[in-house]
Amino acid sequence: MSATRVFVARLAGCGVFDPQGDRVGKVVDVLMLYRKSSAPRISGMVVEIPGRRKVFVPIARITAIAPGQVMTTGLIDLRRFSQRGQEVRAIGEMLGRRVKILEDGGFATIEDFAVEQNGRGEWILTEFFLRRPKQGITFGRGKTLFANWKDVSEAHQSAADQEAQQLLAAYGELRPADLATAVMDLPDERMLAVAGELDDEKLADLLEELPEDEQVEIISQIPTERAAEVLDLMEPDDAADLLASLPAEKSESLLSLIDAEDAEDIRSLMQYESLTAGGLMTNEPVICSADTTVAEAMAKIRNRQVPQVLAAQVFVTLPPFEATTGKYLGVVHFQKLLRYPPNERLGSLLDTELEPVSPNTPIDQIHRSLASYDLVSLPVVDEQNRVLGVVTVDDVLDHLLPGDWRSDEGEVSDNG
């Protein structure tokens, strides 16, 4: 039976079950949505499923909340959770937050809060469990009290947080590269405030565009669990570069929180020198068999999760078809796929003249090959000619351009 009143902090670690009673995961956090004139409501829960992957379960798919367990409809979207800008993590962000008690003007911190279902079936915040600061030289902690959500207000927002929200309101639709240019000129406090306002996916995109120093500063300042989520959303090669720039203890701590399969991919990239094909490559190229049809290959590169530069070609190998693959056979370029009927097999369309590179190939040799043959990428193979990954023209450009190329000072002067 569903409880009518639940304290949110007690949901952390609760089992999540399907209608048959099988455990599908555990609650990691509860997401709240603030509203202008109504009590904040629960929008869903962050649930950790096997493989340490965190997914979002909307409140509409939660059928009951009872002591120690949460029941669902059994329909769970397995896409990795990404926090939206307007959502607040109840456990990770609201607990411990400082609020002002309107009755007496005093301050307190949120230790827990109750949610209840209203007449429309929404789970809404009804009451805070607060702790006042310790008064004078006394032992123990400050006094506790309950307060209705209407009887407290948020402690004053910092100027940096307000400015960050204004910046994102003005530039919220910017592409990651343009947003990176905008935040590069901000003071550190404001840059970190902007990072805090972005959702996980947009922050991952932003970090991929920023120089190493700014990446390290942001990832070091945000909460560890969120940092791991953001790294998990980054391209593996970018995540590997960033982790390699952190102290070994911090890097390993973050890797331990990332999905095990993704962490293994990142570790494999971290073993190579940074300015070599192995250090620059991504290990998620589009791989197909020789028997794959043009229609099947087109469906693969149409996937929204495949970056444009990787969708420009399909690499054909023997099985297995994930890096590290079977023997490399050749490549089929996107333009060629457009010229042949849907049922044509890739084996008959292979470009076998494209020379792969080894993971130890230096960056200067890579960019010469890309420029000489008008290529957007090169396959990276091991000694057995098995595909390990692909190094792309944008990976190379990031390292060839001067570090300050985003700023005005980095522009070439006509007078110099």
Secondary structure by P-SEA (a helix, b strand, c coil): cccccccccccccbbbbcccccccbbbcbbbbbbbcccccccccccccccccbbbbbcccccccccccccccccccccccccccccccccccccccbbbbcccccbbbbbccbbbbbcccccccccccccccccccccccccccccccccccccccccaaaaaaaaaaaacccccaaaaaaaaccccaaaaaaaaaaccaaaaaaaaaaccaaaaaaaaacccaaaaaaaaaaccaaaaaaaaaaccaaaaaaaaaaccaaaaaaaaaaacccccccccccccccccccccccaaaaaaaaaccccccccccbbbbbccccccccccccccccaaaaaacccccccccccccccccccccccaaaaaaaaaaacccbbbbbcccccccccccaaaaaaaacccccccccccccccc
